[in-house]
Amino acid sequence: MVSNEQRRRQLAREKFERQQERREAARRKSRRRNAVIAAGLAVVVAAGATAFATGALSGDDKKDTADAAGPTPPVPSKGPDPCAKPAPGSPAKKTWKSEPEMSIDKSASYAMDMKTTCGTIDLKLDAAKAPHTVNSFNFLAGQGFFDHTKCHRLTTEGIFVLQCGDPTASGSGGSGYTIPDENLKDPKLKGNVYPAGTVAMANTGQPNSGGSQFFLVYKDSQLDPKYSPVGTIGADGMKTLKKIADAGVAGGGTDGPPNATVVIDKAAVTKS
């Protein structure tokens, strides 16, 4: 017999998949339109890698409220922000048409240190198992791509993640290029669970559609293994994530912009 908790998780995953499908259809339409007007937005689609298991935040998320019976409850006011003010500056707008050339040493150890308004988030990156992804992180951090960007999504039910890496903070932005899926058979994903402390790549729901967006798992989360796990979160990072998660989602929901203003002031990748 399926427990209530299992049913909630199943409903959450189904909701996320529906959001992915809508988002992908919207991107296909956008690509066709932008090809006519010669805009550069068409390449953003995969680069944004917007909707890992949850789908990116956008207007059509409102459609999912139809799944719940009864009237829409009033939205609570936003609570106190536990984080500091962002450093001066604005996100970069530059994108690239193709994945950067491989420049990392696959046998070396890499780490990404993110100084955020809520505290340090330290990541250990696995270059041996996810070389394309680590190479992309190294490239983007070197370009200042993550600096001054807002972590735009927090989920507190079904799955437990903070999503970052979109300079537009809309869920639809990205680096302009895609990277291949990697490390999807990592034994750490036993039982289709991304354990707390995992760093993984967001994507559109389609194979090999990762870009710049990534998510940080602060509590064990059951997900289909199609989001490239690239590394782990350090002790300081988990403390910071707990602060962010404890502050909840803006408006009092379970999926949306975090109540905490989480801005990456500076991100740097180092080799050791």
PADO-562892 format. One record per residue: residue in one letter; x, y, z of N, C-alpha, C, O in turn. Coordinates in steps of 0.001 Angstrom, whole numbers, plus 524288, in hexadecimal, padded with zeros to 5 digits. Layout:
BEGIN
AXYZXYZXYZXYZ;...
This chain:
BEGIN
M8034C7FB588000080000800008000080371804DC800008074C8051A802DD;V80214808B27FCD48053780D777FC5E8041881106800F67FF8F812338020D;S80826812C3803AD8077A81639808238064A81BBF8064D8071781D13801C0;N8045C81EF8809F18033D82470808A88082582748806ED8080782A7880353;E80C80826158098E8116D828AE8082E8131A82735802A8814B682A8F7FF9C;Q812B58220E8015C8141A820627FC1381091822E67F80981253824667F3D1;R80B938235A7F95A807E4825D27F5BA8092F82B8B7F4F5808E582D7C7F091;R80A9E82E527F92580C13833D17F8A6810D68346B7F52981113837EC7F1E1;R814A4830F07F5E98195A8313B7F2AA81810830227ECEF81A1B832AC7E965;Q814A382C4C7EC1C8132282B0C7E6BD8106582FAD7E43181182830FE7DFB4;L80CCE832277E70F80A07836AD7E4F080DCA83B257E3CB80D3C83DE57DFE4;A811A983BD67E7478157A840007E6748189C83EFD7E18681979842897DE65;R81A5783A097E0D381D5F838D87DC1F81A198398F7D73A81BFF83B947D34C;E81525837E57D774811C0838897D2E7810F183E4D7D1A0810D683FD27CD10;K810628416E7D59E80FD78470D7D4C5814AB849417D2278144584C5B7CE80;F81945847A77D40581E26849937D1CC81EA0848087CC108205384B237C8CF;E81D15843227CAD981D78841577C577819C5844647C1E281B22845A07BD71;R815128459A7C3DB8117E848B97C0AE813C084E1A7BF9381342850277BB41;Q81635850567C37F818A1855757C2B881CF58552B7BEAE81D85858AE7BB71;Q82007850F87BEDC824358504E7BB0582208850127B58382412852957B1F4;E81DE184D0A7B4D081BAB84C6C7AF97819A38519F7AD8081A65852E37A8EC;R8170B854A17B0E28151A859B67AF198199385D637ADB78196B860477A9E0;R81DA785D217B11C82204860917B032824D485F587AB1A82668862DC7A83A;E8257085A307AA0582813858927A53F824E685A257A07C8272685BCA79C91;A81FB7859B07A0B381C6A85B4D79C5381CE88612E79B7181D1F862FA796FD;A81D148642579FB081DAE869D479F30822E986B3A79CCD8235286EF0799C5;R826F78683479E3082C1F8695079BFC82C518681E7962982EC286AFA7932A;R829BA863E07948D8299F862AC78EF7826F78670C78BF2828C186891787C0;K822B08691078E1881FEF86D6278B99823688723978B6F8238F875097878A;S826388732678FC8829A9877AB7900882E0F8774778C0E82F7F87B297899C;R8303A8728478B6683469871E378791832958731E782158355A875A377F11;R82DD18714D780C982BCD8726777B8682B048783B77AB682C5687A5277696;R828E087ADB77EA3827EC8806F77E2C82D008837977DC382D8D886F177A7A;N830B0882227811F835958851578136838E38842277C6183BFE8877D77AE4;A8384787F99779E483B1D87EA67750C8396088281770E583C7D8841F76D9B;V83466883FC7710983257887A676D1D8346088D1976E15835CE88FDA76A69;I8348688EB377307836248940E7742C83C03894797752583DF8898A577686;A83ECE890267746C844818900D774E8846568919F77A5484A798940077AEC;A843448904C77E45844DD8916A783A28484988CFF7859D8482F888AE7837F;G84B4988E11789A184ECE88A1478BAE84C5F886B178FDD84EEF88324791DB;L84783887AE7913E84538884EC7959E8448087F2A7949A8444887C1C79850;A8441F87D8D78FB0842FC8781678E87846F087460790E8845908700479266;V84BCC876057914A84FC1872767936084F8A87215799468523A86ED579B96;V84C678755479BBA84C308754A7A162849838706D7A36A84A7386EB97A7D0;V8462086E2E7A01D842B786A0E7A1F88456D866047A53C8443B8655D7A9D9;A84924863407A2D384BAB85F237A5BE84F8E861727A9628508285F6C7ADA3;A851D9865C47A7B0855B2868237AAF6853748697A7B03085618869047B42D;G84EB886B187B03A84C4386C447B53184BA5867777B87384BCF867CA7BD3F;A84AF0862FD7B60884A1685E217B8DF8465485F1C7BD468476285DC27C1C4;T841F8861727BC0283EE1863F67C00083C27860647C3B483BB1861C77C848;A83A5985C0B7C22E836CD8596D7C5B5838B78542F7C75283707850587C4FA;F83BE4853AC7CAE483DD884E867CC508392E84B197CD588366D849D87C99C;A838128497E7D20A83362846627D2D982EC9849CD7D3D482A58847F67D3B3;T82FB084EBF7D4D082B6F852057D67F82959855847D247824F3857667D2C1;G82C408567C7CE3082A8F85A5A7CA6982C1D85FAA7CC6B82C75860827D124;A82D11863497C8CF82EA48686C7CA7A829F686B9F7CC138258C86A7A7CA8B;L82AF086FB07CF31826B38730F7D0D782530876A27CC648287C879657CA3D;S8204A876997CB0781E5B87A287C70E8188187A7F7C793816348780B7CB02;G8161787D7F7C4388108787E6A7C4AB80D4A879847C46980938879377C6F4;D80EF48759F7C16680B9B871117C0D680BBF86D807C58D808E5869A27C5B7;D80F1086EBA7C97980EB086BCA7CE548095086C7F7D0C680787869277D3BB;K806B7870DC7CF8B80198871D67D1C87FDAA86DBC7D01B7F9DE86CC17D2E2;K7FE8186B5B7CBAA7FADA8677D7C9C07FA77862D37CD637F6778602A7CD8D;D7FEA4861D77D04F7FE9A85D4C7D3AD7FAFE85DEC7D8527F9C085A147DAEE;T7F940862C17D96F7F59F863747DDB87F070860E67DC787ED5685FEB7E003;A7EF6A85FCB7D7877EA9185D387D60E7EA6C8579D7D8047E63E8553E7D83A;D7EEE6855777D9717EF128501E7DB587ECE584FA67E0DC7EB8284B627E296;A7EC9A854057E39B7EAC3853E67E8FE7E513855957E9377E3848595D7E6B0;A7E1F7852B67EC4D7DC788540C7ECC67DBC5858A47F0717DEF8859927F3E9;G7D78385B847EF9E7D63185FB87F32A7D869864EB7F1797DB9A8651E7EDE1;P7D6CA869277F3FE7D88686E657F29A7DE3C86F477F3F67E05D86CAD7F766;T7E0AB872E17F14F7E619874317F25A7E6778773B7F76C7E3DC87B3A7F802;P7E9AE8756B7FB257EA1B878348001B7ED0A87D4F7FF6A7F00887DD37FBB0;P7EC4D88112802D97EF2B885FB802787F4F88851F803327F697881BB80632;V7F81B88830800747FDC6887A7800B77FFD588A9C8056B7FEE888F4D805EA;P802A4887EC808E8804BD88AA180D7E808CF88EA780BDF80B2E88E38807B6;S809958928480F2480DA28965E80E07812F6893E480EC6813878900B8119B;K816D08961B80C3E81C17893FE80C8D81E60894E3811F681DD58991C81432;G820EC890E68140A823368914881933828758940C8191E82A24895E481502;P82B0D8945B81D8E8301B8970981DDC834478943981AB38345288F6D81A62;D837B6897338186983BF3895168153A840AF8942A818C0842AE897DA81B1B;P8428788F3B81926846DF88E1781CB084C3C88F4481A668502E88E7181D06;C84C7A891298159885189891CD812FC853018978A8125384FBD89B09812CF;A857FE898658113785A0889DAF810A3858B989FEC80B49856C589D2A807DD;K859CE8A4E280A9D858E68A7628059485D098A599801AD861848A4AF8032B;P85B958A5167FCAD85F658A37D7F8B2863BB8A7847F7F9863008AC2B7F8EE;A868388A59F7F64786C7D8A9267F4E286AFA8AC447F006867D28AA6B7ECE6;P86D1B8B0DA7EF5486BD38B3F57EAB286D3E8B1067E5B1871408AE627E571;G869F38B1847E1C686AFA8AEEF7DCC7866158AC767DAA9862268AC067DD64;S866558AADB7D5CF861DC8A8687D340863AF8A39D7D037868428A34B7CEC3;P8603689FE97CF40861BE89B2B7CC74863A189C4C7C6E9861E48A0057C46B;A86733899087C50886914899817BFAC864C2897EA7BBE68615D894C57BD34;K864F089A1B7B74286105898DC7B34986344895B57AEC18606F8943D7AB28;K86851894AF7AEF186ACF891FE7AA958694B88C3F7AA71868E5889BD7AE86;T8687288A247A5BF8678A884917A4F186B2E882AA7A0AC86D8F885C679DE1;W86B9687D887A03086F1C87B2B79C6286C24877357991686861874D279AE6;K86DD88768A7944986B0E87318790B286C7486D5D791568696A869F278FD6;S870EE86C4B793808729D866D5793EC8756A865E579916877748698179B86;E875768610879AA98781C85F6F79F7587DDE860E279F33880498604279B17;P88024862CE7A376885B1864397A3608892E85F737A295887D285B187A41B;E88D9C860567A0368915985C1A79F6889339859F97A4A9893AB85CD57A880;M89448854FE7A4B7895FE852757A98889B45854A97AB3A89F15854807A84D;S89B6A856B37AFF18A0478590E7B1DD8A1C1857247B7518A5D0858AA7B965;I89E8A853DF7B99C89FC2851FE7BEE38A2ED84CEA7BEA98A33284A4D7BAA2;D8A53D84BA97C2FD8A80F846C17C3A88A44F842E07C63B8A2E6843887CAC8;K8A2B683EE87C36589ED083B3D7C56A8A0B4838277CA2289D91835EE7CD05;S8A5CD838077CAE68A7E9835137CF548A8B58387D7D42B8AA388368F7D84E;A8A7AD83D917D39E8A8858412A7D7FA8A37E841F57DB1989F45840597D972;S8A404844717DF9589F90845BA7E2E489E2484B777E21B8A19084ED47E1C4;Y8992084C857E1D389743851E17E11C89325853277E5368905384FBE7E717;A892E58581C7E68688EF6859EC7EA3E88CCB85F1B7E85488F998622E7E5EB;M887D8860137E9628858D8652C7E839883BA867917ED57880B98653A7F048;D8859A86C3A7EE4E8844686F147F308880AD873907F18F88218876E77EE67;M87C05873A37F3D587845877C77F2B28776E87B157F7938758E879297FB91;K878CF87FFE7F736877CC883B17FB6987260885FA7FA71871A0888F47F6BD;T86EA98849E7FDB386957886787FCF2867C988A398014886A7D88ABA8053A;T8636D88CD28007C86166890718046585FB188DA38095E85EFB8901980D70;C85F088887F8090A85D438857080D89861AA8826981020860DE87FEC81429;G866508829E80DD186ABC87FAE80FD286D8987CC780B7A86BDD87CE9806F8;T871B887A3580CCE874D187758808F7872318722D807898702586F6D80AE9;I8724A870E88027E870A686BC0800AC8754C869687FDD1876AE86B1E7F98A;D877AD8657F8003287C5E863197FE0F87AFA85DE77FB7E8784485AA97FDC9;L87CDA85D2C7F6BD87B9C8588D7F3AB88096855AA7F22488471858127F095;K88079850897F29A884B384D3C7F0A6882DA84ACF7EB8F87EE3848177EB7A;L885AC84BC37E74D8840A84A1D7E21A88712845407E06288BC8844DA7E142;D884558419A7DDF4886B183CA87DC558880D83CD07D684884D483B827D332;A88CD483E6A7D55988E8783EF07CFEB88F0F839AF7CD3588E6C839617C873;A890308359A7D011890DE830757CDB088BB382E4D7CBAC88B8C82BEA7C780;K8877A82F1C7CE938826882CEF7CD1E87F18830B37C9D987BAA82F017C6F0;A88019835AF7CA5087CF9839947C7768808183DC87C522880008425E7C67C;P8840D83C487C1AD887E08400B7BFAA88578844917BC9A88737849037BD27;H8817E843847B96187F1A847BB7B65B87C7D84BB97B9F287CC7850707B90D;T879F8849C17BDF68774084D3F7C18F87B10850727C4C687A55855277C571;V87F2084DF07C6C388310850CA7C9CD885DA854B97C651886EF8591A7C7FC;N88702853357C18788981856CC7BDE58861385B937BCF48880585FF67BCA3;S880F885AB47BC8387D5485F087BBB787D28862997C07687D36867607BFE8;F87CF38604D7C52787D10863757C9E88820D866C47CA1A881E886B687CB5A;N886698644C7C8DA88B69867057C8F288B6786BA37C52188D2D86FEC7C668;F8896386AA97C0788892186EC77BC7E8858C8733B7BE3688713877C97BE0D;L880D1871EB7BFD987CFC875F17C13087EB58791D7C5EF87E1187DE17C606;A880DD876857C9D6882BC879607CE6D8873087D087CCEB887858816C7CED8;G88A9887B327C97A88EE387E7C7C7A788D0A883407C4A788FAD887457C490;Q88882882CD7C2358863A887297BF4F882F288AC27C2CF880E088EB27C0FC;G8827E889677C7CA87F3F88C7E7CB4E8796B88BC07CA5E8763C88EF97CBFC;F8780E8877D7C7C0872A2886A17C62D86EF6886187CADC86A87887F17CAAD;F870C5883957CF0B86D6C882AE7D39886D38887517D756869C38879B7DAAB;D870EB88AF27D6CA8713888F547DA6686C54892C17DA0B86A908941E7D5C8;H86A34894187DE8D8659A8977E7DF1486087894EE7DD4185C9A8979A7DC85;T8609688FC97DC8685BCE88D197DAF5858C988B457DFBF85B0E88A0C7E3CE;K853AA88B1E7DF3385039889977E37D84EB3883D37E2F684D65882047DEB3;C84EE0881037E74284CBA87BB27E754846D087C477E77E8449E87E247EB58;H8444687AAB7E34883EF487C567E24083ABC8789E7E41D8361F879F87E3EF;R83C2A873FE7E5E383815870427E7478397A86CEA7EBF683DDD86B017EC73;L835A986C3C7EF6983631868D97F3F28316A865457F42182CFE867077F36B;T8325B8603B7F51782E0185C987F5D082E6B85A387FB43832AA858D97FD0D;T829F6859C37FDDD829F9857E88033D826378535A8042A8251385201808A3;E82451851007FFF6820E384C7180070821AB848F87FBAC8221784AEA7F74C;G821DC843DB7FC7C822AF840437F81D8286B83FB17F6D682AA583B747F749;I82AD3844057F53A8307C8443F7F4AA8325D8490D7F7A782F5984CA77F8AB;F8375B8490F7F90B8395E84D0C7FC8F83E6684F557FA45842B484D847FB67;V83DBE8534C7F71184238855637F437841FE85B527F3D283DD785DB77F43F;L8468685D977F30184712863147F190849538632B7EC1884D4F860AE7EB11;Q846D0866047E8928488C8662C7E32184B0A86B7A7E1EE848F286F937E354;C84F8086B507DF5685293870047DE31854B486FB07D896853B086BEB7D5C7;G857A9873B17D70A85A72873837D217857C4876267CD90859828759E7C91D;D8538A879037CE8F850C187BD57CA6A85179881B27CB4884F61883D27CF0E;P85460884587C7E28554A889F07C8AD8505D88D397C8598504E891A97CA35;T84C3B88B227C6068474F88E167C5A7843D788D397CA68840138901B7CB34;A845108894E7CD91841F5887E27D22D83C4D886AD7D0CB838DA8870C7D41F;S83B5A8853D7CBEA836098840F7CA2D8352087E387C98D830AB87C757C928;G8396087B387C97883902875AB7C867839A8874557C2BA839B686FB97C15A;S83A298783E7BF5483A97877337B9B983FAC8792A7B75E84066878DC7B29F;G8433087B2C7BA948481E87D287B89784C6E879237B8DD84BDC875187BB67;G850BE87A3A7B642855128768D7B65C859CA878857B37085A2F87D227B221;S85D59874F97B2718626D876507B02F8626B8767B7AA3E8661E8787C7A7E9;G85E54874687A7B785E108746B7A20585FBA86F5A79F8485EEB86E9E79AD5;Y8621286BC77A28B863C8866C17A060861D9862527A3DB86025863317A845;T8622485D9A7A1CE860A28590A7A4E48655E855907A5D386940855CC7A2FF;I864F1852607A9D28690284E947AB0A8667F849307AB85861DD848CE7ACBD;P86977845097AA958673283FC87AAD28660D83E067B0668688983FC67B421;D8624583A907B0DF8613B8381E7B5F2865F3834D27B78B868828326F7B43F;E8670D834B87BC9086B7C831B87BE8F86A2382F4E7C3D1866EA831567C6C1;N86CAD82AEE7C4EE86C95828977CA2486717827137CBF98660D8270B7D0AB;L86399825D57C85A85E308249E7C9D485DA981F547CC86859A481E317CEE8;K861B981C1A7CC2686197817087CEC8864DD8170A7D3C086699812F07D592;D865AA81B997D5E2868A581C0E7DABB86609818B67DEF28615D8194C7DFEB;P868FA8153D7E171866B7811DB7E58386473814E67EA168615A812C37ED14;K865E8819C77EAB0863C681CF17EEF385DF481E1C7EE2D85B3C81F907F1DE;L85C1481D757E9588569381E7E7E8388534B819997E90F84FA6818967E617;K85483816A67ECF5851D7811BB7EE1184C0E812B17EF2C84A9F816307F224;G848C480F777ECAE8432580FFC7ED77840E9814F57EB3183CD5816CD7ECF2;N84391817327E73E841D481C197E4CB8415F820837E8CA83DDC823C97E87F;V844F4820867EC7A8451E824A87F06084A2B827C67EFAC84E768259A7EFAA;Y8498C82CE27EF1784E0A8305F7EF1A84EF7831D57F4D484BE0834B97F71C;P8532782FDE7F724853E0830B37FCC28552F8365C7FE108573A839487FAD6;A853F3837C9802D68555083CFB804BE85B1D83DE8803EA85E5283A71804D1;G85C70842A28022E861E3843EC80124863828432A7FB8586819843CC7FA3B;T85FC7841CB7F81486102840FA7F2908607B8460F7EF8185CEC8492A7F06A;V8641A846D67EBDB863AC84B067E7F6862798486D7E2C786543844D87E132;A85E6384A237E01685CF7847B67DB1D85B2184BEA7D751859C6850467D8D3;M85B2284A717D259859BB84E2C7CE40853E084E1B7CD1685174849F87CCB4;A851B2852BE7CC8984C5C853447CAAA84C478524C7C4CA85049852CF7C22E;N847BE850E77C2B9847328506B7BD0F841868511A7BB7C83E29851E47BED5;T84070850D27B68883B2A851BC7B490837C084CE27B4D98332A84D157B36B;G839E68488D7B6A983718843A47B6968389C840457B1F48373A83BAC7B1B5;Q83B77842947AE4383D5983FC27A9B28430883E207AA92845D9840B87AD7B;P844C2839DD7A81684A34838357A8BF84E1083C5E7A6EA84D2183F177A310;N8525983CCE7A9B6856B6840387A82985508845E57A778856BD848827A3CF;S851B9847C87AAF284FD384D307AA7E85192850927AF1084F6B854C97AFEB;G8557F84EBE7B20885788851E87B64F85A6C856A77B44485C5A856A67AFDD;G85AB685AAD7B77485D7C85F757B5F88603F861BA7BAAC8642185F8F7BC80;S85E418661D7BCA9860CA868AA7C11B85DD0867E17C635860118688F7CA66;Q858D98667B7C5F5855CC866097CABD856EF860DF7CD978579F85CC37CB2F;F85719861417D2B48584785CB37D5ED854FA85CF87DADC852D08610D7DC2F;F854A2858837DD94851B0858917E276854C9855FF7E6CA857F58527E7E5E4;L853C7857D97EB868567F856317F03985293853657F3BB84EAC855B07F55A;V853A084E787F4E084FFF84B3F7F7E88514684BC57FDB28558984A577FF67;Y84D8984DD6800B884E8C84E868064D84BF484A528099D84CC584A2080E59;K848D1846F0807268465384295809D28455183E58805C88441283F928014D;D845D2839648073E8450C835258037E8402B836198003483BFD8373D80249;S840BE8359D7FAFD83C7E836CB7F76383C00832827F35383FD2831207F0C0;Q8374F8306A7F2BF8366F82C3B7EEFF8356582E977E99C831A28317C7E8D8;L838CC82D4A7E5EA8388882F547E09683A5182B1E7DCD083DA0827E47DE22;D8382582B267D82783A34827B07D42283FDE8292F7D30D8411982DD47D2E2;P84356825667D252848DF8269A7D19C84A14828A07CC1D84C7F825DE7C902;K8487182D507CAED8498182FB17C5D584BB98352F7C65D84BB6838347C29F;Y84D9F836767CB0484FFB83B887CC088558D83A947CDE085665838887D225;S8594783C087CAB885EC483A9E7CB91860BE83C387D0F58610F840E17D219;P86214838747D4498648B839D07D94086A4283B257D84986D1C838227D5DA;V86BE483FA47DA3287122841777D8D9874AC841FB7DD9587964842B17DD01;G87275841A17E23B875C78423B7E6CA872AC842527EBD086E20840C57EBF9;T8753B8442D7EFEF872D98443E7F51D8737D849997F7A0876DF84CB17F62A;I8702484A937FB708701C84F8D7FE448730384ED8803688723984AFB8062A;G8765985292804AA87956852488097F8761B853AA80E478718E8552A80DD8;A8788185325812D3875CD8541B817C8873DA859B88183386F7385AA1819E7;D8771B85D80816A687574862F9816DA870DB863E58132786D2E866BC81463;G8712E8616E80E9F86CF68620A80ADB867D185FEA80CDF863BA8624980BFC;M867ED85B8180F8E8632985933811A5860D985CAE815F185C1585D158166D;K8642785F248190186234862CA81CFD85F768676881A7085B5C8692981C3B;T861CA869538163F85F6286DB38136D85A3386C1B811078566286F0581147;L85A128677780EB48553C8658B80C5F850F7864DC8108284C67865F180F73;K85263863188152384E858627B8195284C24867C181ABB8476D8682681B99;K84F6386BCA81AF484D5E8710481C158496C872B4817EB8454A874DA8191C;I84ACF871AB81306847678733080EAE842508701480ECF83E138724480E2E;A842C686AF380FA383E228679B80FC183AA1868EE81461835D9868F5813DD;D83CF286A04818DE839E286B4B81D83836B88704981CBC83297870EE81F1D;A838A1873CF8196C835C7878B08185D83119877C1814D282D9687B0781485;G831068734B8122082C7B871D980EFD82C2687488809BD82FB7877488080D;V827BC873A2807368269A875C68020B8239B87AE0802AB8203C87B5280611;A824D287EB37FF6A8220B883B27FF9781C33882C47FEC281AA887FE77FB38;G819028852F802038136588479801918114F87FE68049880C9287F21804E0;G814D387CC9806EB813168788980A36811E1873748077580FB086FED809E1;G81339872EE802768123786E187FFA28167386A0B8008A8197486A6580447;T816A7866347FD1481A93862137FD8081E22861DF7F8C2821AB85E9E7F88B;D81D44865497F4F682042865307F0128200D86A9B7EDA981BF686C597EBD4;G8247E86D3C7EDAF8249E872807EB7D82990875537ED1582D2F872E17EF15;P829CC87A6A7EC3E82E6787D697EDD982F3F87CF57F3C082B8087D447F6C0;P8340A87C3C7F568834F387BE17FB0D833B3880FC7FDC883462885357FB97;N831E08808980291830DE8852C805B3835F988822806B28360888CF0806E2;A83A358853D8075383F6488796807EA8413A889A6802A18407B8871B7FE9D;T8439588E2C802A6845CF8904A7FDD884B3388DDB7FD1584F1888FC37FF29;V84B5B889A37FA148502C886A07F967852D5888707F4628512A887087F019;V856E188B7E7F4E9859D888D7B7F07385F7788B8E7F0DE861EF88BFF7F4F9;I861708896D7EC94866ED887E27EC6E86A3188CBB7EB3D86A6788E7F7E6C5;D86CAE88ED67EF2C86FEA8937D7EE4A874AB892327EAF3876358953E7E790;K876FB88DA27EBF287BAC88C0E7E91C87C2F8862C7E92387B92883AE7ED34;A87D4F883EF7E49887E4787E577E4288839887D747E1AC884FB8801A7DDE8;A8868D879CB7E3B788BBB878A17E19B88CBC872BD7E1D188B68870257E5A5;V88F0E870B37DDB78908C86B337DD7E8967D86ADE7DE1A8996386DC27DB94;T8983A8675E7E16E89DD0866B77E25389F55860FF7E18B89C3685D707E263;K8A4238603C7DFEF8A64C85B027DF318AA07859D57E38D8ACF085D3F7E547;S8A9FB854EC7E5658ADA1853887E9968B02884E4A7E86E8B35B84C6E7EB80;
